């Protein structure tokens, strides 16, 4: 009889322990899951940051183009400024539509850094503006081309990647125009 009671106690304890204790999750599986979430977020975050920077840069190009129409003395600089307004307005509309599809919020005003560039150029008039504006446009478009090529090559979002690739030739044309305008000013 004692044997049966002991056996019943062992069985009940075994059943109870099976229900109350859960083995901890495999730490490797937990680590893999966490890393997957982190890397997925990071890859998307890079594309989001590109879109935000591209929108901010586009806003700056438009505002500086408008400034060129009023502050430049050279007809060539004014013409270049108008090209920046036209091309970047269209590009920003395309990017805004793409961002909307992907639930990416884009800036509606200049970043602090770009506002400083704008404020600096806004103080200049005539030849001083023409030179500072074209110098900035050359430097800025060189940087933009590098960033757009990087997104076109390594972007994770295929739509943003395609949009960036399509804008590289436009940016290269802008760079050429800026360089030609810059040279023209130096020869005067």
C-alpha positions as CSV (number, residue, x, y, z in Angstrom):
1,X,0.0,0.0,0.0
2,X,2.8,2.3,0.9
3,X,4.3,1.6,-2.5
4,X,1.1,2.6,-4.3
5,X,0.9,5.9,-2.4
6,X,4.5,6.7,-3.2
7,X,4.0,5.8,-6.8
8,X,0.9,8.1,-6.9
9,X,2.8,10.9,-5.3
10,X,5.6,10.6,-7.9
11,X,3.1,10.6,-10.8
12,X,1.2,13.6,-9.4
13,X,4.5,15.5,-8.9
14,X,5.7,14.7,-12.3
15,X,2.5,15.8,-14.0
16,X,2.4,19.0,-11.9
17,X,6.0,19.8,-12.8
18,X,5.3,19.3,-16.5
19,X,2.5,21.8,-16.4
20,X,4.1,24.5,-14.2
21,X,7.6,24.7,-15.6
22,X,8.3,25.9,-19.1
23,X,11.7,25.7,-20.5
24,X,13.4,29.0,-21.3
25,X,13.5,29.8,-24.9
26,X,16.6,28.9,-26.8
27,X,18.9,32.0,-26.5
28,X,20.1,31.5,-30.0
29,X,16.6,31.7,-31.4
30,X,15.9,34.8,-29.3
31,X,19.1,36.5,-30.5
32,X,18.4,35.6,-34.1
33,X,14.8,37.1,-33.8
34,X,16.1,40.2,-32.2
35,X,18.9,40.7,-34.8
36,X,16.4,40.1,-37.6
37,X,14.1,42.8,-36.2
38,X,17.1,45.2,-35.7
39,X,18.5,44.7,-39.2
40,X,15.2,45.0,-40.9
41,X,14.6,48.2,-39.1
42,X,18.0,49.5,-39.9
43,X,17.7,48.7,-43.6
44,X,14.4,50.5,-43.8
45,X,15.7,53.4,-41.6
46,X,18.6,54.0,-44.1
47,X,16.0,54.4,-46.9
48,X,13.8,56.7,-44.8
49,X,16.8,58.8,-43.9
50,X,17.7,59.1,-47.6
51,X,14.2,60.2,-48.5
52,X,14.2,62.8,-45.7
53,X,17.6,64.1,-46.8
54,X,16.5,64.2,-50.4
55,X,13.3,66.1,-49.6
56,X,15.3,68.6,-47.4
57,X,17.8,69.1,-50.2
58,X,15.1,69.6,-52.7
59,X,13.4,72.2,-50.6
60,X,16.7,74.0,-50.3
61,X,17.3,73.9,-54.0
62,X,13.8,75.4,-54.6
63,X,14.2,78.2,-52.0
64,X,17.7,79.1,-53.2
65,X,16.5,79.1,-56.8
66,X,13.8,81.6,-55.8
67,X,16.5,83.6,-54.0
68,X,18.6,83.6,-57.2
69,X,15.7,85.2,-59.1
70,X,15.8,88.2,-56.8
71,X,19.4,88.4,-55.6
72,X,21.5,87.4,-58.6
73,X,22.9,90.0,-61.0
74,X,23.8,87.5,-63.7
75,X,21.1,86.4,-66.2
76,X,22.8,83.0,-66.3
77,X,22.6,82.6,-62.6
78,X,18.9,83.5,-62.7
79,X,18.3,81.0,-65.5
80,X,20.1,78.3,-63.4
81,X,18.0,79.2,-60.4
82,X,14.8,78.8,-62.4
83,X,16.0,75.4,-63.6
84,X,16.5,74.4,-59.9
85,X,13.0,75.5,-59.0
86,X,11.4,73.6,-61.9
87,X,13.4,70.4,-61.7
88,X,13.4,70.1,-57.9
89,X,9.7,71.0,-57.6
90,X,8.9,68.1,-59.8
91,X,11.3,65.7,-58.1
92,X,9.9,66.7,-54.7
93,X,6.3,66.0,-55.8
94,X,7.4,62.6,-57.1
95,X,9.2,61.9,-53.8
96,X,6.2,63.1,-51.7
97,X,3.9,60.7,-53.6
98,X,6.3,57.8,-53.1
99,X,6.8,58.6,-49.4
100,X,3.0,58.8,-48.9
101,X,2.7,55.3,-50.3
102,X,5.3,54.1,-47.8
103,X,4.1,56.1,-44.8
104,X,7.3,58.1,-44.7
105,X,6.9,61.6,-43.3
106,X,9.0,64.2,-45.2
107,X,10.1,67.6,-43.9
108,X,8.0,70.5,-45.0
109,X,10.5,73.2,-44.0
110,X,14.3,73.4,-44.2
111,X,16.5,71.6,-41.6
112,X,18.5,73.9,-39.3
113,X,21.6,73.2,-41.4
114,X,20.0,74.1,-44.7
115,X,18.3,77.1,-43.1
116,X,21.7,78.4,-42.2
117,X,22.9,78.0,-45.8
118,X,19.8,79.9,-47.0
119,X,20.2,82.7,-44.4
120,X,23.9,83.1,-45.4
121,X,23.0,83.4,-49.1
122,X,20.0,85.6,-48.5
123,X,22.4,88.3,-47.1
124,X,24.3,88.5,-50.4
125,X,23.4,90.5,-53.5
126,X,24.8,90.9,-57.0
127,X,28.1,89.4,-57.9
128,X,28.8,88.2,-54.3
129,X,25.5,86.2,-54.4
130,X,26.3,84.9,-57.9
131,X,29.6,83.5,-56.8
132,X,28.5,82.1,-53.5
133,X,25.4,80.5,-55.0
134,X,27.2,78.8,-57.9
135,X,30.0,77.6,-55.6
136,X,27.5,76.1,-53.2
137,X,25.5,74.5,-56.1
138,X,28.6,72.8,-57.4
139,X,29.6,71.4,-54.0
140,X,26.0,70.5,-53.1
141,X,25.3,68.6,-56.4
142,X,28.6,66.7,-56.1
143,X,27.5,65.5,-52.6
144,X,23.9,64.8,-53.8
145,X,25.2,62.7,-56.8
146,X,27.2,60.5,-54.3
147,X,24.2,60.0,-52.0
148,X,21.8,59.3,-54.9
149,X,24.2,56.8,-56.4
150,X,24.6,55.1,-53.0
151,X,20.9,54.8,-52.6
152,X,20.5,53.6,-56.2
153,X,23.1,50.9,-55.6
154,X,22.5,49.8,-52.0
155,X,19.0,50.9,-51.2
156,X,16.7,48.3,-49.7
157,X,13.4,49.8,-50.9
158,X,13.2,49.1,-54.6
159,X,10.9,52.1,-55.3
160,X,13.2,54.6,-53.6
161,X,16.2,52.9,-55.2
162,X,14.6,53.3,-58.7
163,X,13.6,56.9,-58.0
164,X,17.2,57.7,-56.9
165,X,18.6,56.0,-60.0
166,X,16.4,58.1,-62.2
167,X,17.5,61.3,-60.6
168,X,21.2,60.7,-61.0
169,X,21.4,61.9,-64.6
170,X,19.3,65.0,-63.7
171,X,21.7,65.8,-60.8
172,X,24.7,65.3,-63.1
173,X,23.2,67.7,-65.6
174,X,22.6,70.2,-62.7
175,X,26.3,69.9,-61.7
176,X,27.4,70.5,-65.2
177,X,25.2,73.6,-65.5
178,X,26.5,74.9,-62.1
179,X,30.1,74.3,-63.2
180,X,29.5,76.1,-66.5
181,X,27.8,79.0,-64.7
182,X,30.6,79.1,-62.2
183,X,33.2,79.2,-65.0
184,X,31.3,81.9,-66.9
185,X,31.3,84.1,-63.8
186,X,35.1,83.7,-63.4
187,X,35.7,84.7,-67.0
188,X,33.8,88.0,-66.6
